[in-house]
């Protein structure tokens, strides 16, 4: 797995520290950042699908069904 070095603003560093150290929501900073990126990618894919459906003026799928399709595709691609 590639290693990255990132810089965070003070408010973001405090939020991350709170999620990892205080709340225990994540075991490490890396886990938290990877989860946030994964969620952002899901949102991006969902928006793209919804935009495509909106532009084509039709879809029979609900937003929930589209999201499940995106998650299944991400799992197949090893992104989740």
C-alpha positions as CSV (number, residue, x, y, z in Angstrom):
1,X,0.0,0.0,0.0
2,X,1.5,3.4,-0.9
3,X,2.4,5.7,1.9
4,X,1.4,9.4,1.7
5,X,2.3,12.4,3.8
6,X,-0.4,15.0,4.1
7,X,-0.8,18.3,5.9
8,X,-4.0,19.2,7.7
9,X,-5.4,22.5,8.8
10,X,-5.7,22.9,12.6
11,X,-9.5,22.4,12.6
12,X,-9.2,19.3,10.5
13,X,-6.3,17.9,12.6
14,X,-8.4,18.4,15.7
15,X,-11.4,16.7,14.2
16,X,-9.3,13.8,13.1
17,X,-7.7,13.5,16.5
18,X,-11.1,13.6,18.2
19,X,-12.4,10.8,15.9
20,X,-9.4,8.6,16.5
21,X,-8.2,9.3,20.0
22,X,-11.2,10.6,21.9
23,X,-14.2,8.9,20.3
24,X,-12.4,5.8,19.1
25,X,-14.5,5.8,15.9
26,X,-11.3,4.8,14.0
27,X,-8.2,2.9,15.1
28,X,-5.8,5.2,13.2
29,X,-5.5,8.4,11.2
30,X,-5.0,6.3,8.1
31,X,-8.2,4.3,8.7
32,X,-10.1,7.6,9.1
33,X,-8.7,9.2,6.0
34,X,-9.2,6.1,3.9
35,X,-12.9,5.9,5.1
36,X,-13.5,9.6,4.2
37,X,-12.0,9.1,0.8
38,X,-14.1,6.0,0.2
39,X,-17.2,7.9,1.2
40,X,-16.3,10.8,-1.0
41,X,-15.8,8.5,-4.0
42,X,-19.2,6.9,-3.4
43,X,-20.8,10.3,-3.3
44,X,-19.0,11.3,-6.5
45,X,-20.2,8.2,-8.3
46,X,-23.7,8.6,-7.0
47,X,-23.8,12.2,-8.2
48,X,-22.5,11.1,-11.6
49,X,-25.2,8.4,-12.0
50,X,-27.9,10.8,-10.8
51,X,-26.7,13.5,-13.2
52,X,-26.6,11.0,-16.1
53,X,-30.2,9.9,-15.3
54,X,-31.4,13.4,-15.0
55,X,-29.9,14.4,-18.3
56,X,-31.4,11.4,-20.0
57,X,-34.7,12.4,-18.5
58,X,-35.6,8.9,-17.3
59,X,-34.6,6.2,-14.8
60,X,-36.6,3.5,-13.2
61,X,-34.1,3.2,-10.3
62,X,-34.5,4.9,-7.0
63,X,-31.6,6.8,-5.5
64,X,-31.2,3.9,-3.0
65,X,-31.0,1.3,-5.8
66,X,-28.4,3.4,-7.6
67,X,-26.3,3.7,-4.5
68,X,-26.5,0.0,-3.9
69,X,-25.4,-0.6,-7.5
70,X,-22.5,1.8,-7.1
71,X,-21.4,0.1,-3.8
72,X,-21.6,-3.4,-5.5
73,X,-19.5,-2.1,-8.4
74,X,-17.0,-0.6,-5.9
75,X,-16.8,-3.9,-4.0
76,X,-16.1,-5.8,-7.3
77,X,-13.3,-3.3,-8.1
78,X,-11.8,-3.7,-4.6
79,X,-12.6,-0.1,-3.7
80,X,-14.7,-1.0,-0.6
